[in-house]
Amino acid sequence: MSEARFRRMNDLPSTHLLGGGTAMCAGCGGLQAIQEIYDVLGPRTIFVNAAGCMTLLSIYPFTPFRGSWLYTAMACAPAGSQGVRDALDILLRKGRIGPEEDLAVVTLAGDGASYGMGLSATSAAIDRGLDFLYICYDNEGYGNTGQQTSAATPFAAATATNDPPSGNPQAKKDLFAIWVANRPTYVATAIAAEPLDLARKVEKASAMKGPRLLLILAPCPTGWGFEPGDLVEIGRLAVSTGVFPLKEWEAGATIHTKIRRPRVPVEEYLKRQGRFQHLFTPRRQEPVLSKIQRQVDEYWSRGE
């Protein structure tokens, strides 16, 4: 997608996503990304949605999408996507629908389903070579039920189940690497705060067949503890500090699509969020801050 085309597209109101997400939290990074993604994908899509924050977008029988929407339980959205894709293929084969009526199958799930509850179903779908686009909006916790710790919660972050002064004792699971190990068609990370990078990856993924993942970091004002108006700045800091690398994997090779040199110190990202305030007050936890910075530096020194 050219930059000029992208700018023209975003000068207009959203043509496919109706409403403004009135049931969603103000400043939701997941909703911001879904709006941008749907503008690229268009209405010939069916979203198979695992239970989570984005479930609030659709209250039966209404949906904000001009395309189709199917709600599933948290652990089985990839299985639901398989059923939808199989049904469409049968209808196409029997001539009951034409190619112009075919739909792209999109699985939409949060990190709770993607990193944990639905991971086995996802692995099985990749093994079967299911033709689907999997979108994970990662707000790094079980956001729809109070921001409990998930497998995507970063080290030292405070959550509803891991309080200060230590926060989450575990490192964040690497879902990008897990998908790559399954050898799908395409894997990419993205964030709505970098819209041109996101749009290019959505356009690229939508032109492919087979299992494809878009792993979207979704800053969450209520769960992370920042003002809704700071959404874009928090997202940009995630990238400029190197905490959230923008990258893609295809045909056995990983490339980074945006690299900031020099990187901003990680604490500039951490100190803007309530979930990390215990690292700075009532006293600065230098060993923990140094460990987080070291982990980011080690990632980039390996050139992953």
C-alpha positions as CSV (number, residue, x, y, z in Angstrom):
1,M,0.0,0.0,0.0
2,S,1.4,3.4,-1.0
3,E,1.7,6.1,1.7
4,A,-0.5,8.4,-0.5
5,R,-3.2,5.8,-0.7
6,F,-3.1,5.2,3.0
7,R,-3.4,8.9,3.8
8,R,-6.4,9.3,1.5
9,M,-8.1,6.3,3.1
10,N,-7.6,7.6,6.6
11,D,-8.9,11.1,5.6
12,L,-12.3,9.6,5.2
13,P,-14.7,8.2,7.8
14,S,-14.5,4.4,8.3
15,T,-16.4,2.9,5.4
16,H,-16.9,-0.6,6.8
17,L,-17.0,-0.4,10.6
18,L,-20.2,1.2,11.8
19,G,-20.6,3.1,15.1
20,G,-17.8,4.2,17.4
21,G,-17.4,1.3,19.7
22,T,-19.7,2.9,22.3
23,A,-19.5,-0.2,24.5
24,M,-15.7,-0.2,24.5
25,C,-13.4,1.6,26.9
26,A,-12.2,5.0,25.8
27,G,-8.7,4.8,24.3
28,C,-8.8,1.1,23.5
29,G,-5.8,0.1,21.5
30,G,-7.5,-3.1,20.3
31,L,-10.5,-1.2,18.9
32,Q,-8.2,1.3,17.2
33,A,-6.4,-1.5,15.5
34,I,-9.6,-3.3,14.4
35,Q,-10.9,-0.2,12.8
36,E,-7.8,0.2,10.8
37,I,-7.6,-3.5,9.9
38,Y,-11.2,-3.6,8.7
39,D,-10.8,-0.6,6.5
40,V,-8.2,-2.6,4.6
41,L,-10.0,-6.0,4.6
42,G,-13.4,-4.6,3.7
43,P,-16.9,-6.1,4.1
44,R,-16.3,-9.5,2.4
45,T,-15.0,-11.0,5.7
46,I,-16.4,-13.0,8.5
47,F,-15.0,-12.4,12.0
48,V,-15.0,-15.5,14.2
49,N,-14.6,-13.9,17.6
50,A,-13.4,-15.6,20.7
51,A,-14.9,-14.4,24.0
52,G,-13.1,-11.3,25.2
53,C,-13.1,-7.5,25.1
54,M,-14.1,-7.3,21.4
55,T,-17.1,-9.4,22.1
56,L,-18.7,-6.2,23.4
57,L,-18.7,-4.8,19.8
58,S,-21.5,-7.1,18.8
59,I,-24.7,-7.5,20.8
60,Y,-27.0,-10.0,19.0
61,P,-28.5,-9.4,16.5
62,F,-26.5,-6.3,15.9
63,T,-22.9,-5.9,14.8
64,P,-20.8,-2.8,13.9
65,F,-19.5,-4.7,10.8
66,R,-20.9,-4.6,7.3
67,G,-19.6,-8.1,6.9
68,S,-20.4,-11.1,9.1
69,W,-19.7,-11.9,12.7
70,L,-19.7,-15.2,14.6
71,Y,-19.2,-15.4,18.4
72,T,-17.5,-18.4,20.0
73,A,-16.3,-19.5,23.4
74,M,-12.8,-18.4,24.3
75,A,-10.9,-21.6,23.5
76,C,-12.5,-22.6,20.2
77,A,-12.4,-19.7,17.7
78,P,-9.9,-21.5,15.4
79,A,-12.3,-24.5,15.3
80,G,-15.2,-22.2,14.5
81,S,-13.1,-20.7,11.7
82,Q,-12.5,-24.2,10.4
83,G,-16.2,-24.9,10.2
84,V,-16.9,-21.6,8.5
85,R,-14.2,-22.1,5.9
86,D,-15.3,-25.7,5.2
87,A,-18.9,-24.6,4.8
88,L,-17.9,-21.8,2.4
89,D,-15.8,-24.2,0.4
90,I,-18.6,-26.7,0.1
91,L,-21.0,-24.0,-1.1
92,L,-18.5,-22.9,-3.7
93,R,-17.9,-26.4,-4.9
94,K,-21.6,-27.1,-5.2
95,G,-22.1,-23.8,-7.0
96,R,-24.6,-22.6,-4.4
97,I,-22.5,-19.4,-4.1
98,G,-20.2,-17.7,-6.6
99,P,-16.7,-16.5,-5.9
100,E,-18.1,-13.0,-5.5
101,E,-20.0,-14.2,-2.4
102,D,-17.0,-15.9,-0.8
103,L,-15.7,-14.5,2.5
104,A,-12.3,-14.2,4.0
105,V,-12.3,-16.0,7.4
106,V,-10.8,-13.9,10.2
107,T,-10.3,-15.2,13.8
108,L,-10.4,-12.4,16.3
109,A,-9.1,-13.2,19.8
110,G,-7.4,-11.6,22.8
111,D,-4.2,-12.7,24.5
112,G,-6.1,-14.9,26.9
113,A,-7.4,-17.1,24.1
114,S,-4.3,-16.7,21.9
115,Y,-1.6,-17.4,24.4
116,G,-3.4,-19.8,26.6
117,M,-6.9,-21.2,26.4
118,G,-7.1,-21.4,22.6
119,L,-3.5,-22.3,21.8
120,S,-4.1,-26.0,21.2
121,A,-7.0,-25.3,18.8
122,T,-4.8,-22.8,17.0
123,S,-1.9,-25.2,16.6
124,A,-4.3,-27.8,15.2
125,A,-5.7,-25.3,12.7
126,I,-2.2,-24.4,11.5
127,D,-1.3,-28.1,11.2
128,R,-4.4,-28.6,8.9
129,G,-3.3,-25.6,6.8
130,L,-6.5,-23.8,7.5
131,D,-6.9,-20.7,5.2
132,F,-7.5,-18.0,7.9
133,L,-6.2,-14.8,9.2
134,Y,-5.7,-14.8,12.9
135,I,-5.8,-11.4,14.7
136,C,-4.7,-11.3,18.3
137,Y,-5.3,-8.0,20.1
138,D,-2.8,-8.3,22.9
139,N,-3.6,-6.1,25.9
140,E,-1.3,-8.2,28.1
141,G,-4.0,-9.5,30.5
142,Y,-7.5,-10.8,30.8
143,G,-8.9,-7.3,30.2
144,N,-12.6,-8.1,30.0
145,T,-12.7,-9.5,33.5
146,G,-10.5,-7.0,35.4
147,Q,-6.9,-7.4,34.0
148,Q,-5.8,-10.6,35.6
149,T,-2.4,-12.0,34.7
150,S,-2.3,-13.9,31.4
151,A,0.6,-15.6,29.6
152,A,1.1,-12.3,27.7
153,T,1.6,-10.2,30.8
154,P,5.1,-8.8,30.9
155,F,7.5,-9.3,33.8
156,A,7.0,-7.1,36.8
157,A,3.7,-5.7,35.6
158,A,1.0,-5.3,38.4
159,T,-2.3,-7.0,37.7
160,A,-5.4,-7.9,39.6
161,T,-3.8,-11.2,40.5
162,N,-0.1,-10.1,40.9
163,D,0.0,-7.0,43.1
164,P,3.0,-4.7,43.9
165,P,5.7,-4.6,45.0
166,S,6.8,-7.5,42.8
167,G,4.1,-7.7,40.1
168,N,4.1,-10.6,37.6
169,P,7.1,-12.9,38.3
170,Q,7.1,-14.5,34.9
171,A,8.3,-13.4,31.5
172,K,5.9,-12.8,28.7
173,K,5.3,-15.8,26.4
174,D,6.7,-15.4,22.9
175,L,3.6,-16.1,20.7
176,F,5.4,-14.9,17.6
177,A,8.0,-17.7,18.0
178,I,5.3,-20.3,18.8
179,W,3.5,-19.6,15.5
180,V,6.8,-19.5,13.6
181,A,7.7,-23.0,15.0
182,N,4.4,-24.3,13.5
183,R,5.5,-23.1,10.0
184,P,2.4,-21.1,8.9
185,T,2.2,-18.9,5.8
186,Y,2.9,-15.5,7.5
187,V,3.4,-14.0,11.0
188,A,3.7,-10.3,11.8
189,T,3.6,-8.0,14.8
190,A,1.9,-4.6,14.5
191,I,0.4,-1.8,16.5
192,A,-2.2,0.8,15.6
193,A,0.1,3.7,16.7
194,E,2.2,2.8,13.6
195,P,-0.7,2.8,11.1
196,L,1.2,2.6,7.8
197,D,3.2,-0.5,9.0
198,L,-0.1,-2.1,10.2
199,A,-1.9,-1.4,6.9
200,R,0.9,-2.8,4.8
201,K,0.9,-6.0,6.8
202,V,-2.8,-6.4,6.7
203,E,-2.8,-5.9,2.9
204,K,0.1,-8.4,2.5
205,A,-1.5,-11.0,4.7
206,S,-4.9,-10.7,3.0
207,A,-3.4,-11.5,-0.3
208,M,-2.0,-14.8,1.0
209,K,-3.6,-18.2,1.6
210,G,-3.1,-20.5,4.6
211,P,-2.6,-19.7,8.3
212,R,-1.5,-16.1,9.0
213,L,-1.1,-14.3,12.3
214,L,-1.3,-10.5,13.0
215,L,-0.1,-10.1,16.6
216,I,-1.3,-6.6,17.6
217,L,-0.2,-4.9,20.8
218,A,-3.3,-3.3,22.2
219,P,-2.5,-0.7,24.9
220,C,-5.3,-0.7,27.5
221,P,-5.9,2.5,29.6
222,T,-7.9,0.7,32.3
223,G,-5.6,-2.3,32.6
224,W,-2.3,-0.6,32.1
225,G,-3.1,2.6,34.0
226,F,-2.8,5.6,31.6
227,E,-5.1,8.3,30.3
228,P,-7.0,7.4,27.1
229,G,-5.6,10.5,25.4
230,D,-2.1,9.0,25.8
231,L,-2.9,5.9,23.7
232,V,-0.9,6.7,20.6
233,E,2.1,8.0,22.6
234,I,2.2,4.8,24.7
235,G,2.1,2.7,21.5
236,R,4.9,4.6,19.9
237,L,7.0,4.3,23.0
238,A,6.5,0.5,23.0
239,V,8.1,0.5,19.5
240,S,10.8,3.2,20.1
241,T,12.1,1.6,23.3
242,G,12.3,-1.8,21.5
243,V,9.9,-3.4,24.0
244,F,7.6,-4.4,21.1
245,P,9.5,-5.1,17.9
246,L,7.7,-4.6,14.6
247,K,8.6,-7.6,12.5
248,E,7.3,-10.2,10.1
249,W,8.2,-13.8,9.3
250,E,7.7,-15.4,5.8
251,A,9.3,-18.4,4.1
252,G,11.7,-19.1,6.9
253,A,13.0,-15.5,7.3
254,T,12.3,-12.8,10.0
255,I,12.8,-9.2,9.2
256,H,12.2,-6.1,11.3
257,T,10.0,-3.5,9.6
258,K,10.8,-0.6,11.8
259,I,14.0,-0.1,13.8
260,R,14.6,2.9,16.1
261,R,18.2,4.0,16.5
262,P,19.1,4.9,19.1
263,R,16.4,3.3,21.2
264,V,14.6,5.2,23.9
265,P,15.4,3.9,27.4
266,V,12.7,1.4,28.4
267,E,11.8,3.3,31.6
268,E,10.3,6.1,29.5
269,Y,7.7,3.5,28.5
270,L,7.3,2.0,31.9
271,K,6.9,5.1,33.9
272,R,3.9,6.3,31.8
273,Q,1.8,3.3,33.1
274,G,0.2,2.7,36.4
275,R,1.0,-1.0,36.3
276,F,4.7,-0.3,36.6
277,Q,4.5,2.6,39.1
278,H,5.7,0.3,42.0
279,L,9.1,0.2,40.2
280,F,9.5,3.9,40.7
281,T,7.7,4.7,44.0
282,P,7.9,4.7,47.0
283,R,11.5,3.8,46.0
284,R,13.1,3.1,42.7
285,Q,13.6,-0.7,42.1
286,E,16.9,-0.4,40.2
287,P,17.6,-4.1,39.9
288,V,14.2,-4.8,38.3
289,L,14.4,-1.8,35.9
290,S,17.9,-2.9,34.9
291,K,16.7,-6.4,34.3
292,I,13.9,-5.3,32.0
293,Q,16.3,-3.0,30.1
294,R,18.8,-5.8,29.8
295,Q,16.2,-8.2,28.4
296,V,15.3,-5.7,25.7
297,D,19.0,-5.0,24.9
298,E,19.7,-8.8,24.7
299,Y,16.9,-9.3,22.2
300,W,18.2,-6.6,19.8
301,S,21.8,-7.8,20.2
302,R,20.8,-11.2,19.0
303,G,19.3,-9.6,15.9
304,E,16.1,-11.7,16.1
